[in-house]
């Protein structure tokens, strides 16, 4: 009987202790940072990289295709005869680091890249996601017959970007991409080898699977008499299970950063644009 009385006297302390533990767990959960997700569903907005990364230990293949100019009409079957393709393999080294390698038929360019998350947008905290992107490209189309003084270093180009995005609400996301890129040999000899640009992009969700995407690259030190244009691209994204299918129109046929920022030849004002798509598949 004495032991039962002691048990009843101690019971309130046990109950209080358990309640305190439960309250501590609730406080811990409420203090956890909630990150904003899915600002962009594709690894690219259209031409520009988005702030999305491939998940840890996942592998993604992106097949990008650009037909020739629509302006030539039936003569080139609306660009089908002049199409170029890029294959890009991206692997998630960790949750916040990707590495990639690609090959494009435009100038036979090989590209090695690294993409890494620096900061993430929070539900009630930091307002942006910031991702770094660096790449090194090799232009293998250059021929020594045409360029007798050609050395391997002349084939190289470099890109450095900060990708800054904000998901405004469930439907609308925007992105900014300050960009530095350098080509050891430029296509237009009056152009500086080191070039600067600002990328602007956005995504608006139309349905659970469809969204409209657009991006634009403002070149900051293009030569005044350069034949190249600022790239403007508009398209639709379709998300279907394990892949994202992006269809778009753009005035840049090149698909690596140095190419579409430095060598866009199309002009929206006279219909000299290219239809294309990006198709990504995660394994």
Secondary structure, DSSP 8 states (H G I E B T S, - for coil): -HHHHHHHHHHHHHHHHHHHHHHHHHHHHHTS--B---S-SSSBSSSSB-S----TT-EEEEEEEEEEEGGGGGGGTTTGGG-EEEEEEEEEEETTEEEEEEEETGGGEEEEEEEEEEE--BTTS---EEEEEEEEEEE----TTT-TT--GGGGEEEEEEEEEEEE-SSSEEEEEEEEEEEESS-SSTTS-SEEEEEEEEEEEESSSSEEEEEEEEEESS--TT-S-B--EEEEEEEEETTEEEEEEEES----SHHHHHH-B--BGGGTB-EEEEEEEEE-
